[in-house]
Amino acid sequence: MRWNVLSAVLAGLLLRFLFVLKFPVTDAGDSPFYIELAWNWLKHHVYGLVVNAHLVPVDMRVPGYPAFLAAIFALAGRSERAVLFAQAALDMLTCFAIALIGAFVASRWAPQRARSRVILAALWLAALCPFTANYTAAVLAETLAIFLTAVALLVLLRTEIGADCALAPATRWHPRVSPWFLAGLIVGIATLVRPETPLLLFAAGLVLLCKWWRPANWPRLLRAVALMALGLLLPLLPWAARNAGTLHKLQFLAPRYGELPGELAPRGFDAWEHTWLWRFRDAFLVDWKLDSETIDLADIPASAFDSPQQRARVKELLAAYNKTLALTPAEDRAFAEIARRRTAQHPLRTWIKVPLLRSLALWFAPRVELLPYTGQLFPISSEWENDREDFCVTLALVAINALYLALAAIGALRAWQNKRLRPAIAFLLTFIAVRTAFFAWFVETPEPRYMLECFPAVIALGALGFAPALSSPQPARDGSSAGKFEETVPSRGLPARP
């Protein structure tokens, strides 16, 4: 097993170094913001950006990832490549955290030999996952957020969330610090990296509510929720205090639209996009161009308009915007009115159809947003003739993504057959569902990277499918867990125990 683990580590590092050396991303998307925030914080002791030739304190991004960058810059200078290699190493630690998740879940199911298979499967699946590996080559918060999410999942699974206490009381975890508080603390730190991370605690709360719904268990439920909330709040307090003292406003996370002080938050424009935008392509051609580039009406699909008059109104608004490249409050209110009318006429489209399509886009995209490929497969004959390398890479990534999701589904279905595993499986699936629903229903831009924080759960579930089919262990006669597992097939030809 030692050589197998070493081989997985080497293969994972090689894959990540390949992305770092061949496809580095240091000047696209949010990368320049993160780098400038970290450098100004390190050199000028101001968490801010240069606006109109002045260094201005901002709160447009939570400070966790800039702090990570500043720490690396303090050691290696302003070297983006040093950041990428550090992220590659951190992502390998994430692989081990995922393996530990699989090991913990499998420990309630399988003997040592089978647990080893789950651990190795989880390690190899995590090490060779091209989607998480790809983001180590970008100066973006995903790698750090995935690591912290995996650690938080591991801690939460070692509470009552991940075990049926009636079946396995002997396997509870008793650390010096309450695991509820520790989980909240880790999620609080992760919230300073990605502000939507508390969704993990929301998923844990839903599972606990289902588990402890009887009034007799309400004190335990309130205690667990209170400890998680306290742990979550503590890392956020310094950030909130800084915003209150420096920017004179109470802000525990970051502005919903990531705007600079004095900038317009495009609530109306986003509300209009919410009624039709579900493809990542449309986010790239429309949403990301707002306040920086012209927006071409031809790039907007027909589903964004309910009538010729509505299309003409949008054309008029975009023409006015394109002259200044700055959305005015009047234009934003006009888009809000269009969104209101579209939703009033077709509420199911806005609140059901489009979010469901957005969910499919989040999970089944080829995930080539950081790679020099289009991600286009259709029409097949045309794409094949125009650029065969692009087509083959896209098709391969679609197939790999589908494989990971299929393995997760198979592992979840097999594990659900064992009563010991149902609480843990329910929690992992609830987390995936909650995060998907949040980004599908409440975020207009379906960026595939938003689902990467779910991959520790996806990979751990997939690894469970590699364990042999085993019977559910039975409690001992005295009511406690026997703590031993027996294979359904007798060994050495001896009859099985009665």
C-alpha positions in Angstrom: 0.0 0.0 0.0 2.9 2.3 0.7 4.1 2.2 -2.9 0.6 2.7 -4.1 0.2 5.8 -2.1 3.5 7.1 -3.2 2.6 6.5 -6.9 -0.7 8.4 -6.4 1.1 11.4 -4.9 3.7 11.5 -7.7 1.0 11.2 -10.4 -1.0 13.9 -8.7 2.0 16.2 -8.5 2.9 15.6 -12.1 -0.6 16.4 -13.2 -0.7 19.6 -11.2 2.8 20.7 -12.3 1.7 20.1 -15.9 -1.2 22.6 -15.5 1.1 25.0 -13.6 3.8 25.0 -16.3 1.6 24.8 -19.4 -1.7 26.6 -18.5 -0.9 29.2 -15.8 -3.6 31.8 -15.2 -2.4 34.9 -13.3 -4.0 37.8 -15.1 -7.6 36.8 -15.8 -10.9 37.1 -13.8 -10.4 37.9 -10.2 -6.6 37.1 -10.2 -5.4 40.7 -10.6 -7.7 41.8 -7.8 -6.4 39.2 -5.4 -2.7 39.9 -6.3 -3.1 43.6 -5.9 -5.0 43.3 -2.6 -2.3 40.9 -1.2 0.6 43.1 -2.3 -0.9 46.3 -1.0 -1.7 44.6 2.3 1.8 43.3 2.6 3.8 46.4 1.5 1.5 49.3 2.4 -0.5 47.6 5.2 -3.7 48.6 3.5 -6.2 46.1 2.3 -7.2 48.0 -0.7 -6.9 48.8 -4.4 -5.5 51.8 -6.3 -8.5 53.9 -7.5 -7.9 57.1 -9.4 -4.2 57.0 -8.4 -5.1 56.6 -4.7 -4.8 53.5 -2.5 -8.4 53.0 -1.2 -9.5 50.5 1.4 -12.1 48.1 0.0 -14.3 45.2 1.1 -15.1 43.8 -2.4 -13.3 40.5 -1.6 -13.1 38.6 1.7 -9.5 38.6 2.9 -8.7 34.9 3.3 -7.2 34.2 -0.1 -5.3 37.6 -0.2 -3.8 36.6 3.2 -2.7 33.3 1.7 -1.1 35.1 -1.2 0.5 37.7 1.1 2.1 34.9 3.2 3.7 33.4 0.0 4.8 36.8 -1.3 6.5 37.5 2.1 8.6 34.4 1.6 9.1 34.3 -2.1 8.5 37.9 -3.3 5.8 38.8 -5.7 6.0 35.5 -7.6 2.8 34.1 -9.0 4.5 30.9 -10.0 5.4 30.3 -6.3 1.7 30.7 -5.5 0.8 28.1 -8.1 3.4 25.5 -6.9 2.2 26.1 -3.3 -1.4 25.5 -4.4 -0.3 22.3 -6.1 1.2 21.1 -2.8 -1.9 22.2 -0.9 -4.2 20.3 -3.3 -2.3 17.1 -2.6 -3.1 17.6 1.1 -6.7 17.9 0.0 -6.3 14.5 -1.7 -5.3 13.0 1.7 -8.2 14.7 3.4 -10.6 13.2 0.9 -9.0 9.8 1.4 -9.6 10.2 5.2 -13.2 11.0 4.5 -13.5 7.8 2.5 -11.6 5.9 5.2 -13.9 7.2 8.0 -17.1 6.3 6.1 -15.8 2.9 5.1 -14.7 2.1 8.7 -18.4 1.7 9.6 -18.8 -0.8 6.7 -15.8 -2.8 5.8 -12.9 -4.7 7.3 -9.4 -3.4 7.1 -8.6 -4.9 3.7 -11.7 -3.3 2.1 -11.1 0.0 3.8 -7.6 0.1 2.2 -9.3 -0.3 -1.2 -11.6 2.7 -0.4 -8.7 4.8 0.8 -6.6 4.1 -2.3 -9.5 4.6 -4.6 -10.3 8.0 -3.0 -6.6 9.0 -3.1 -6.2 8.1 -6.8 -9.5 9.7 -7.8 -8.6 12.9 -6.0 -5.0 12.9 -7.3 -6.0 12.4 -10.9 -9.0 14.7 -10.9 -8.2 17.2 -13.7 -10.8 19.8 -12.6 -9.4 20.4 -9.1 -5.9 20.1 -10.4 -6.5 22.6 -13.1 -7.4 25.3 -10.6 -4.0 25.0 -8.8 -2.7 26.7 -11.9 -4.8 29.8 -11.3 -4.4 32.6 -8.8 -8.0 32.0 -7.6 -9.4 31.0 -4.3 -10.8 27.6 -5.3 -7.8 25.4 -4.2 -7.7 26.9 -0.7 -11.5 26.7 -0.4 -11.6 23.1 -1.5 -9.0 22.1 1.1 -10.9 23.8 3.9 -14.1 22.3 2.8 -12.6 18.8 2.8 -11.3 19.3 6.3 -14.7 20.7 7.5 -16.5 17.7 6.0 -14.1 15.3 7.8 -14.7 17.0 11.1 -18.5 17.0 10.7 -18.6 13.4 9.7 -16.9 12.5 13.0 -19.9 14.0 14.9 -23.4 12.5 15.3 -24.1 13.8 11.7 -22.0 11.0 10.2 -23.1 8.1 12.4 -26.1 6.3 13.7 -25.4 6.5 17.4 -27.9 3.7 18.1 -25.8 1.4 16.0 -22.2 2.6 16.6 -21.8 4.4 19.9 -18.2 3.1 20.3 -17.0 5.1 17.2 -17.8 8.6 18.4 -15.0 11.1 18.4 -14.1 12.9 21.7 -11.6 15.6 20.9 -10.6 18.2 23.5 -12.5 20.9 21.6 -16.1 20.3 20.7 -16.3 19.0 17.1 -19.3 21.3 16.5 -17.3 24.3 17.5 -14.2 23.1 15.5 -16.3 22.5 12.4 -17.8 26.0 12.7 -14.3 27.5 13.2 -13.0 25.8 10.1 -16.0 26.9 8.1 -15.6 30.4 9.4 -12.0 30.5 8.2 -13.2 29.1 4.8 -15.8 31.8 4.7 -13.0 34.4 4.6 -11.9 32.6 1.4 -15.3 31.9 -0.3 -18.2 33.8 1.4 -20.8 31.1 0.5 -19.0 28.4 2.6 -21.6 28.6 5.4 -23.8 26.5 3.1 -21.9 23.6 4.5 -23.2 24.3 8.0 -26.6 24.9 6.6 -26.5 21.4 5.2 -25.3 20.0 8.5 -28.2 21.8 10.3 -30.8 20.3 7.9 -29.4 16.8 8.6 -29.4 17.4 12.4 -33.0 18.7 12.2 -34.1 15.5 10.5 -32.1 13.4 12.9 -33.2 15.2 16.1 -36.7 16.3 15.2 -38.3 14.9 18.4 -38.7 17.5 21.2 -36.6 15.4 23.5 -33.6 16.0 21.2 -34.1 19.7 20.8 -31.5 20.7 23.6 -28.8 18.6 21.7 -29.9 20.3 18.4 -29.7 23.8 19.9 -26.3 23.1 21.5 -24.8 21.8 18.2 -26.2 24.7 16.2 -25.0 27.3 18.8 -21.5 25.9 18.9 -21.3 25.8 15.1 -22.6 29.4 14.9 -20.1 30.5 17.5 -17.2 28.9 15.7 -18.4 30.4 12.4 -18.7 33.9 13.9 -15.3 34.1 15.6 -13.1 34.3 12.4 -15.5 36.8 10.9 -15.4 39.3 13.8 -12.0 40.9 13.0 -13.0 41.4 9.3 -16.4 42.9 10.4 -14.6 45.2 13.0 -12.1 46.4 10.3 -15.0 47.2 7.9 -16.9 49.0 10.6 -13.8 51.1 11.7 -12.4 51.7 8.2 -15.4 51.8 5.9 -18.0 52.7 8.5 -20.3 49.9 7.6 -21.1 46.5 9.2 -20.0 43.9 6.6 -19.2 40.3 7.8 -18.7 38.9 4.2 -18.3 40.9 1.0 -20.8 43.0 -1.0 -23.2 40.8 -3.0 -22.0 42.3 -6.3 -18.4 42.9 -5.4 -18.6 46.6 -6.1 -16.1 49.3 -5.1 -17.2 52.1 -2.9 -19.5 54.4 -4.8 -20.1 51.9 -7.6 -23.6 51.0 -8.8 -24.8 47.5 -7.8 -26.5 46.2 -11.0 -29.5 44.6 -9.2 -31.9 45.3 -12.0 -29.6 44.0 -14.8 -28.9 40.9 -12.8 -32.6 40.4 -12.2 -33.2 40.5 -15.9 -30.4 38.0 -16.5 -31.9 35.8 -13.8 -34.9 35.3 -16.1 -33.0 33.7 -18.9 -29.2 33.2 -18.4 -28.2 29.6 -17.7 -25.2 28.9 -20.0 -21.7 29.8 -19.1 -21.2 31.1 -22.6 -23.8 33.8 -22.0 -22.2 34.8 -18.7 -18.9 35.3 -20.6 -20.5 37.3 -23.4 -23.0 39.4 -21.4 -22.6 39.5 -17.6 -18.8 39.7 -17.5 -18.7 42.6 -20.0 -20.9 44.8 -17.9 -19.1 48.1 -17.0 -16.0 47.1 -19.0 -16.9 46.2 -22.6 -19.6 46.7 -25.1 -22.5 44.2 -25.1 -23.7 43.0 -28.5 -27.4 42.4 -28.8 -26.6 39.5 -31.2 -24.8 37.7 -28.4 -28.0 37.5 -26.3 -30.2 34.5 -27.0 -33.8 34.9 -28.1 -35.0 33.4 -24.8 -34.1 36.7 -23.2 -37.0 38.5 -24.9 -40.8 37.8 -24.7 -41.8 40.1 -27.5 -40.4 42.3 -30.3 -41.1 45.3 -28.2 -39.1 43.9 -25.3 -36.2 43.2 -27.6 -36.4 46.7 -28.9 -36.3 48.1 -25.4 -33.3 46.0 -24.5 -31.6 47.2 -27.7 -32.3 50.8 -26.8 -30.8 50.3 -23.2 -27.7 48.5 -24.5 -27.1 51.2 -27.1 -27.1 53.9 -24.3 -24.9 51.7 -22.2 -22.4 51.0 -25.0 -21.7 54.7 -25.4 -20.3 55.1 -21.9 -19.6 51.5 -20.8 -21.2 52.4 -17.4 -24.7 51.3 -16.4 -26.7 54.2 -15.1 -29.3 53.9 -12.3 -32.0 54.7 -14.8 -30.9 51.9 -17.1 -30.7 49.5 -14.2 -34.2 50.4 -13.1 -35.4 49.8 -16.7 -33.9 46.3 -16.7 -35.5 45.6 -13.3 -38.9 46.5 -14.8 -38.3 44.1 -17.7 -37.3 41.4 -15.3 -40.5 42.0 -13.2 -42.7 41.7 -16.2 -41.0 38.6 -17.5 -41.3 36.9 -14.1 -44.9 37.9 -13.7 -45.8 36.5 -17.1 -43.8 33.3 -16.7 -42.9 32.6 -13.0 -42.2 28.9 -13.6 -39.6 29.8 -16.2 -37.8 32.2 -13.8 -38.0 30.0 -10.7 -38.0 26.5 -12.0 -36.9 26.0 -15.7 -34.0 28.4 -15.8 -32.5 27.3 -12.4 -32.8 23.6 -13.4 -31.0 24.3 -16.7 -28.4 26.3 -14.7 -27.9 23.2 -12.4 -27.2 21.1 -15.5 -24.7 23.6 -16.7 -22.9 23.7 -13.4 -22.5 20.0 -13.2 -22.1 18.8 -16.8 -20.0 21.6 -18.4 -16.6 20.4 -19.9 -14.9 22.7 -17.3 -12.5 24.2 -19.8 -12.9 27.8 -18.6 -9.1 28.0 -17.7 -7.9 26.2 -20.7 -7.3 27.4 -24.3 -10.3 25.4 -25.6 -13.8 26.4 -26.6 -15.7 23.6 -24.9 -17.9 23.3 -28.0 -19.1 19.8 -29.2 -22.1 20.7 -31.4 -22.6 20.5 -34.3 -20.3 17.5 -34.1 -19.2 17.3 -37.7 -18.4 21.0 -37.8 -16.5 21.0 -34.6 -14.5 17.9 -35.6 -13.5 19.5 -38.9 -12.7 22.9 -37.5 -10.5 21.9 -34.6 -10.0 18.2 -33.8 -7.7 18.8 -30.8 -10.3 21.1 -29.3 -13.1 18.6 -29.9 -11.2 15.7 -28.5 -10.1 17.5 -25.3 -13.6 18.8 -24.7 -15.1 15.4 -25.3 -12.5 13.7 -23.0 -13.2 16.2 -20.2 -17.0 15.8 -20.5 -16.5 12.0 -20.3 -14.2 12.3 -17.2 -16.7 14.6 -15.5 -19.5 12.1 -16.2 -17.4 9.3 -14.9 -16.8 11.0 -11.6 -20.5 11.7 -11.2 -21.4 8.2 -12.2 -18.9 6.7 -9.6 -20.4 9.0 -6.9 -23.9 7.8 -7.7 -22.9 4.2 -7.7 -21.0 4.6 -4.4 -23.9 6.4 -2.8 -26.4 3.8 -3.9 -24.2 0.9 -2.6 -23.4 2.6 0.7 -27.1 3.5 1.3 -27.9 -0.2 1.6 -25.9 -0.3 4.9 -27.7 1.4 7.8 -24.4 2.5 9.4 -23.6 4.6 6.3 -26.9 6.3 5.7 -26.3 9.3 8.0 -22.9 10.1 6.4 -24.2 9.6 2.9 -27.3 11.7 3.6 -25.0 14.5 4.9 -22.7 14.4 1.8 -25.6 14.4 -0.6 -27.4 17.2 1.3 -24.3 19.3 1.1 -24.1 18.8 -2.7 -27.8 19.5 -3.1 -27.7 22.7 -1.0 -24.7 24.1 -2.8 -26.2 23.3 -6.2 -29.5 24.9 -5.3 -27.9 28.0 -4.0 -25.9 28.7 -7.1 -28.7 27.6 -9.5 -31.5 29.7 -7.8 -29.7 32.7 -6.4 -26.6 33.3 -8.6 -27.0 34.4 -12.2 -23.7 33.2 -13.6 -23.4 29.4 -13.8 -19.7 29.2 -13.4 -18.6 25.5 -13.3 -16.0 26.3 -10.7 -18.7 26.9 -8.1 -19.2 23.1 -7.9 -15.5 22.3 -7.2 -16.1 22.6 -3.5 -18.5 19.7 -3.8 -15.8 17.4 -5.3 -14.4 16.2 -2.0 -17.8 14.8 -1.3 -18.2 13.5 -4.9 -14.8 11.7 -4.9 -15.4 10.2 -1.4 -18.7 8.8 -2.5 -17.2 7.5 -5.7 -14.5 5.7 -3.7 -17.1 3.8 -1.7 -18.1 2.0 -4.9 -14.7 0.2 -4.9 -15.4 -1.6 -1.6 -16.6 -5.2 -1.9 -20.3 -5.8 -1.1 -20.5 -6.6 2.6 -23.4 -7.3 4.9 -24.4 -4.8 7.5 -22.7 -5.5 10.8 -25.0 -6.6 13.6 -25.0 -5.1 17.1 -23.8 -7.3 19.9 -26.4 -9.0 22.2 -25.8 -6.5 25.0 -27.0 -3.7 22.7 -23.5 -2.3 22.0 -21.7 -2.4 18.7 -19.8 -5.5 18.2 -17.1 -3.5 16.5 -16.1 -6.3 14.2 -17.1 -7.0 10.6 -17.6 -10.4 9.0 -17.5 -11.1 5.3 -20.6 -12.8 3.8 -18.4 -15.4 2.2 -16.8 -17.8 4.7 -13.0 -18.0 4.7 -10.9 -21.2 4.3 -14.0 -23.3 3.6 -15.2 -23.0 7.3 -18.9 -22.5 7.9 -19.9 -19.0 8.9 -20.8 -18.3 12.5 -24.5 -18.6 13.3 
